Amino acid sequence: RAVLTFLEACADRDKKADDGGPLTGGGHTTVSLTAPRGRGKSAALGLCLAGAVSFGFRSAVVTAPEPENLVSVFQFLVEGLKALKYQEHYDYTLGYNYGADEKAGRDNTKC
């Protein structure tokens, strides 16, 4: 349900921009997702971000207390992009931030 609500907000943004509504001229919309631990917030957010990309969004801000908390968000973002038939290296490129003492590689990704 959260994914559908978020995607509806993305679609509404496009509709309002086309109609000359309040979101033209660089307006921003903030969407918040809250739930208890273990309810799938990271999965929902990752899929929502993939949907936002398909609606033409080019930037988003995602915050977390620790970078490691974002790993599953980005895993689901990539899964969502794949489900939408986006191709890595052709449509998007993944970048990894490695810790100073860590060896390079996807298994040691900080964020």
PyMOL CGO cylinders between C-alpha atoms (Angstrom):
from pymol import cmd
from pymol.cgo import CYLINDER

trace = [
    CYLINDER, 0.00, 0.00, 0.00, 2.88, 2.39, 0.77, 0.3, 1, 1, 1, 1, 1, 1,
    CYLINDER, 2.88, 2.39, 0.77, 4.37, 1.82, -2.67, 0.3, 1, 1, 1, 1, 1, 1,
    CYLINDER, 4.37, 1.82, -2.67, 1.08, 2.63, -4.38, 0.3, 1, 1, 1, 1, 1, 1,
    CYLINDER, 1.08, 2.63, -4.38, 0.59, 5.77, -2.27, 0.3, 1, 1, 1, 1, 1, 1,
    CYLINDER, 0.59, 5.77, -2.27, 4.07, 7.01, -3.12, 0.3, 1, 1, 1, 1, 1, 1,
    CYLINDER, 4.07, 7.01, -3.12, 3.68, 6.28, -6.83, 0.3, 1, 1, 1, 1, 1, 1,
    CYLINDER, 3.68, 6.28, -6.83, 0.35, 8.10, -6.80, 0.3, 1, 1, 1, 1, 1, 1,
    CYLINDER, 0.35, 8.10, -6.80, 2.15, 11.14, -5.37, 0.3, 1, 1, 1, 1, 1, 1,
    CYLINDER, 2.15, 11.14, -5.37, 4.67, 10.87, -8.21, 0.3, 1, 1, 1, 1, 1, 1,
    CYLINDER, 4.67, 10.87, -8.21, 1.88, 10.71, -10.78, 0.3, 1, 1, 1, 1, 1, 1,
    CYLINDER, 1.88, 10.71, -10.78, 0.09, 13.67, -9.15, 0.3, 1, 1, 1, 1, 1, 1,
    CYLINDER, 0.09, 13.67, -9.15, 3.29, 15.69, -9.36, 0.3, 1, 1, 1, 1, 1, 1,
    CYLINDER, 3.29, 15.69, -9.36, 3.40, 15.16, -13.12, 0.3, 1, 1, 1, 1, 1, 1,
    CYLINDER, 3.40, 15.16, -13.12, -0.28, 15.99, -13.52, 0.3, 1, 1, 1, 1, 1, 1,
    CYLINDER, -0.28, 15.99, -13.52, 0.00, 19.21, -11.48, 0.3, 1, 1, 1, 1, 1, 1,
    CYLINDER, 0.00, 19.21, -11.48, 3.10, 20.26, -13.39, 0.3, 1, 1, 1, 1, 1, 1,
    CYLINDER, 3.10, 20.26, -13.39, 1.27, 19.75, -16.70, 0.3, 1, 1, 1, 1, 1, 1,
    CYLINDER, 1.27, 19.75, -16.70, -1.74, 21.75, -15.49, 0.3, 1, 1, 1, 1, 1, 1,
    CYLINDER, -1.74, 21.75, -15.49, 0.37, 24.70, -14.34, 0.3, 1, 1, 1, 1, 1, 1,
    CYLINDER, 0.37, 24.70, -14.34, -0.40, 23.76, -10.74, 0.3, 1, 1, 1, 1, 1, 1,
    CYLINDER, -0.40, 23.76, -10.74, 1.60, 24.59, -7.64, 0.3, 1, 1, 1, 1, 1, 1,
    CYLINDER, 1.60, 24.59, -7.64, 4.42, 22.18, -8.39, 0.3, 1, 1, 1, 1, 1, 1,
    CYLINDER, 4.42, 22.18, -8.39, 5.63, 24.08, -11.45, 0.3, 1, 1, 1, 1, 1, 1,
    CYLINDER, 5.63, 24.08, -11.45, 8.55, 26.38, -11.01, 0.3, 1, 1, 1, 1, 1, 1,
    CYLINDER, 8.55, 26.38, -11.01, 10.68, 23.97, -8.94, 0.3, 1, 1, 1, 1, 1, 1,
    CYLINDER, 10.68, 23.97, -8.94, 8.21, 23.08, -6.20, 0.3, 1, 1, 1, 1, 1, 1,
    CYLINDER, 8.21, 23.08, -6.20, 9.01, 20.10, -4.00, 0.3, 1, 1, 1, 1, 1, 1,
    CYLINDER, 9.01, 20.10, -4.00, 6.92, 17.42, -2.37, 0.3, 1, 1, 1, 1, 1, 1,
    CYLINDER, 6.92, 17.42, -2.37, 7.95, 15.62, 0.80, 0.3, 1, 1, 1, 1, 1, 1,
    CYLINDER, 7.95, 15.62, 0.80, 6.78, 12.07, 1.39, 0.3, 1, 1, 1, 1, 1, 1,
    CYLINDER, 6.78, 12.07, 1.39, 7.29, 10.35, 4.73, 0.3, 1, 1, 1, 1, 1, 1,
    CYLINDER, 7.29, 10.35, 4.73, 7.08, 6.64, 5.54, 0.3, 1, 1, 1, 1, 1, 1,
    CYLINDER, 7.08, 6.64, 5.54, 6.86, 5.50, 9.17, 0.3, 1, 1, 1, 1, 1, 1,
    CYLINDER, 6.86, 5.50, 9.17, 6.18, 2.09, 10.68, 0.3, 1, 1, 1, 1, 1, 1,
    CYLINDER, 6.18, 2.09, 10.68, 7.50, -0.16, 13.47, 0.3, 1, 1, 1, 1, 1, 1,
    CYLINDER, 7.50, -0.16, 13.47, 10.67, -2.20, 12.97, 0.3, 1, 1, 1, 1, 1, 1,
    CYLINDER, 10.67, -2.20, 12.97, 10.53, -5.09, 10.54, 0.3, 1, 1, 1, 1, 1, 1,
    CYLINDER, 10.53, -5.09, 10.54, 7.53, -3.89, 8.54, 0.3, 1, 1, 1, 1, 1, 1,
    CYLINDER, 7.53, -3.89, 8.54, 9.29, -3.53, 5.15, 0.3, 1, 1, 1, 1, 1, 1,
    CYLINDER, 9.29, -3.53, 5.15, 9.98, 0.20, 5.06, 0.3, 1, 1, 1, 1, 1, 1,
    CYLINDER, 9.98, 0.20, 5.06, 13.33, -0.23, 3.32, 0.3, 1, 1, 1, 1, 1, 1,
    CYLINDER, 13.33, -0.23, 3.32, 11.86, -2.55, 0.72, 0.3, 1, 1, 1, 1, 1, 1,
    CYLINDER, 11.86, -2.55, 0.72, 8.92, -0.23, 0.07, 0.3, 1, 1, 1, 1, 1, 1,
    CYLINDER, 8.92, -0.23, 0.07, 11.17, 2.81, -0.16, 0.3, 1, 1, 1, 1, 1, 1,
    CYLINDER, 11.17, 2.81, -0.16, 13.57, 1.12, -2.57, 0.3, 1, 1, 1, 1, 1, 1,
    CYLINDER, 13.57, 1.12, -2.57, 10.72, 0.08, -4.85, 0.3, 1, 1, 1, 1, 1, 1,
    CYLINDER, 10.72, 0.08, -4.85, 9.21, 3.58, -4.59, 0.3, 1, 1, 1, 1, 1, 1,
    CYLINDER, 9.21, 3.58, -4.59, 12.50, 5.13, -5.65, 0.3, 1, 1, 1, 1, 1, 1,
    CYLINDER, 12.50, 5.13, -5.65, 12.60, 2.85, -8.69, 0.3, 1, 1, 1, 1, 1, 1,
    CYLINDER, 12.60, 2.85, -8.69, 9.07, 3.95, -9.54, 0.3, 1, 1, 1, 1, 1, 1,
    CYLINDER, 9.07, 3.95, -9.54, 10.06, 7.59, -9.12, 0.3, 1, 1, 1, 1, 1, 1,
    CYLINDER, 10.06, 7.59, -9.12, 12.89, 7.09, -11.60, 0.3, 1, 1, 1, 1, 1, 1,
    CYLINDER, 12.89, 7.09, -11.60, 10.39, 5.70, -14.10, 0.3, 1, 1, 1, 1, 1, 1,
    CYLINDER, 10.39, 5.70, -14.10, 8.26, 8.85, -13.58, 0.3, 1, 1, 1, 1, 1, 1,
    CYLINDER, 8.26, 8.85, -13.58, 11.26, 10.99, -14.50, 0.3, 1, 1, 1, 1, 1, 1,
    CYLINDER, 11.26, 10.99, -14.50, 12.54, 12.00, -11.07, 0.3, 1, 1, 1, 1, 1, 1,
    CYLINDER, 12.54, 12.00, -11.07, 16.26, 12.65, -11.27, 0.3, 1, 1, 1, 1, 1, 1,
    CYLINDER, 16.26, 12.65, -11.27, 17.13, 13.20, -7.62, 0.3, 1, 1, 1, 1, 1, 1,
    CYLINDER, 17.13, 13.20, -7.62, 15.94, 12.11, -4.20, 0.3, 1, 1, 1, 1, 1, 1,
    CYLINDER, 15.94, 12.11, -4.20, 17.24, 12.53, -0.68, 0.3, 1, 1, 1, 1, 1, 1,
    CYLINDER, 17.24, 12.53, -0.68, 17.28, 9.52, 1.62, 0.3, 1, 1, 1, 1, 1, 1,
    CYLINDER, 17.28, 9.52, 1.62, 18.61, 9.87, 5.16, 0.3, 1, 1, 1, 1, 1, 1,
    CYLINDER, 18.61, 9.87, 5.16, 19.46, 7.36, 7.87, 0.3, 1, 1, 1, 1, 1, 1,
    CYLINDER, 19.46, 7.36, 7.87, 21.33, 7.42, 11.19, 0.3, 1, 1, 1, 1, 1, 1,
    CYLINDER, 21.33, 7.42, 11.19, 23.99, 5.07, 9.78, 0.3, 1, 1, 1, 1, 1, 1,
    CYLINDER, 23.99, 5.07, 9.78, 25.00, 4.41, 6.15, 0.3, 1, 1, 1, 1, 1, 1,
    CYLINDER, 25.00, 4.41, 6.15, 24.57, 0.65, 6.68, 0.3, 1, 1, 1, 1, 1, 1,
    CYLINDER, 24.57, 0.65, 6.68, 20.86, 1.27, 7.24, 0.3, 1, 1, 1, 1, 1, 1,
    CYLINDER, 20.86, 1.27, 7.24, 20.51, 2.23, 3.59, 0.3, 1, 1, 1, 1, 1, 1,
    CYLINDER, 20.51, 2.23, 3.59, 21.95, -0.92, 2.05, 0.3, 1, 1, 1, 1, 1, 1,
    CYLINDER, 21.95, -0.92, 2.05, 18.60, -2.72, 1.78, 0.3, 1, 1, 1, 1, 1, 1,
    CYLINDER, 18.60, -2.72, 1.78, 16.93, 0.43, 0.39, 0.3, 1, 1, 1, 1, 1, 1,
    CYLINDER, 16.93, 0.43, 0.39, 19.41, 0.48, -2.46, 0.3, 1, 1, 1, 1, 1, 1,
    CYLINDER, 19.41, 0.48, -2.46, 19.17, -3.29, -2.97, 0.3, 1, 1, 1, 1, 1, 1,
    CYLINDER, 19.17, -3.29, -2.97, 15.42, -2.93, -3.51, 0.3, 1, 1, 1, 1, 1, 1,
    CYLINDER, 15.42, -2.93, -3.51, 15.97, 0.13, -5.69, 0.3, 1, 1, 1, 1, 1, 1,
    CYLINDER, 15.97, 0.13, -5.69, 18.15, -1.98, -7.99, 0.3, 1, 1, 1, 1, 1, 1,
    CYLINDER, 18.15, -1.98, -7.99, 15.61, -4.84, -7.94, 0.3, 1, 1, 1, 1, 1, 1,
    CYLINDER, 15.61, -4.84, -7.94, 12.86, -2.37, -8.81, 0.3, 1, 1, 1, 1, 1, 1,
    CYLINDER, 12.86, -2.37, -8.81, 14.87, -0.94, -11.69, 0.3, 1, 1, 1, 1, 1, 1,
    CYLINDER, 14.87, -0.94, -11.69, 15.47, -4.45, -13.01, 0.3, 1, 1, 1, 1, 1, 1,
    CYLINDER, 15.47, -4.45, -13.01, 11.74, -5.23, -12.74, 0.3, 1, 1, 1, 1, 1, 1,
    CYLINDER, 11.74, -5.23, -12.74, 11.05, -2.06, -14.76, 0.3, 1, 1, 1, 1, 1, 1,
    CYLINDER, 11.05, -2.06, -14.76, 13.48, -3.36, -17.42, 0.3, 1, 1, 1, 1, 1, 1,
    CYLINDER, 13.48, -3.36, -17.42, 16.24, -0.83, -16.74, 0.3, 1, 1, 1, 1, 1, 1,
    CYLINDER, 16.24, -0.83, -16.74, 19.69, -2.22, -17.53, 0.3, 1, 1, 1, 1, 1, 1,
    CYLINDER, 19.69, -2.22, -17.53, 22.78, -1.66, -15.42, 0.3, 1, 1, 1, 1, 1, 1,
    CYLINDER, 22.78, -1.66, -15.42, 25.60, 0.14, -17.31, 0.3, 1, 1, 1, 1, 1, 1,
    CYLINDER, 25.60, 0.14, -17.31, 23.13, 1.18, -20.01, 0.3, 1, 1, 1, 1, 1, 1,
    CYLINDER, 23.13, 1.18, -20.01, 20.38, 2.99, -18.08, 0.3, 1, 1, 1, 1, 1, 1,
    CYLINDER, 20.38, 2.99, -18.08, 22.13, 3.42, -14.72, 0.3, 1, 1, 1, 1, 1, 1,
    CYLINDER, 22.13, 3.42, -14.72, 25.46, 2.89, -13.01, 0.3, 1, 1, 1, 1, 1, 1,
    CYLINDER, 25.46, 2.89, -13.01, 25.98, 1.71, -9.45, 0.3, 1, 1, 1, 1, 1, 1,
    CYLINDER, 25.98, 1.71, -9.45, 28.53, 3.46, -7.28, 0.3, 1, 1, 1, 1, 1, 1,
    CYLINDER, 28.53, 3.46, -7.28, 29.85, 2.05, -4.04, 0.3, 1, 1, 1, 1, 1, 1,
    CYLINDER, 29.85, 2.05, -4.04, 31.31, 3.80, -1.02, 0.3, 1, 1, 1, 1, 1, 1,
    CYLINDER, 31.31, 3.80, -1.02, 33.94, 1.64, 0.62, 0.3, 1, 1, 1, 1, 1, 1,
    CYLINDER, 33.94, 1.64, 0.62, 35.12, 2.09, 4.16, 0.3, 1, 1, 1, 1, 1, 1,
    CYLINDER, 35.12, 2.09, 4.16, 38.74, 3.18, 4.62, 0.3, 1, 1, 1, 1, 1, 1,
    CYLINDER, 38.74, 3.18, 4.62, 39.84, -0.19, 6.04, 0.3, 1, 1, 1, 1, 1, 1,
    CYLINDER, 39.84, -0.19, 6.04, 37.65, -2.39, 3.88, 0.3, 1, 1, 1, 1, 1, 1,
    CYLINDER, 37.65, -2.39, 3.88, 38.55, -4.27, 0.71, 0.3, 1, 1, 1, 1, 1, 1,
    CYLINDER, 38.55, -4.27, 0.71, 36.74, -3.20, -2.43, 0.3, 1, 1, 1, 1, 1, 1,
    CYLINDER, 36.74, -3.20, -2.43, 33.79, -5.31, -3.46, 0.3, 1, 1, 1, 1, 1, 1,
    CYLINDER, 33.79, -5.31, -3.46, 30.05, -5.49, -3.26, 0.3, 1, 1, 1, 1, 1, 1,
    CYLINDER, 30.05, -5.49, -3.26, 30.16, -7.68, -0.15, 0.3, 1, 1, 1, 1, 1, 1,
    CYLINDER, 30.16, -7.68, -0.15, 32.03, -4.96, 1.75, 0.3, 1, 1, 1, 1, 1, 1,
    CYLINDER, 32.03, -4.96, 1.75, 29.82, -2.09, 0.67, 0.3, 1, 1, 1, 1, 1, 1,
    CYLINDER, 29.82, -2.09, 0.67, 29.10, 0.51, 3.32, 0.3, 1, 1, 1, 1, 1, 1,
    CYLINDER, 29.10, 0.51, 3.32, 26.30, 2.23, 1.44, 0.3, 1, 1, 1, 1, 1, 1,
]
cmd.load_cgo(trace, "trace")
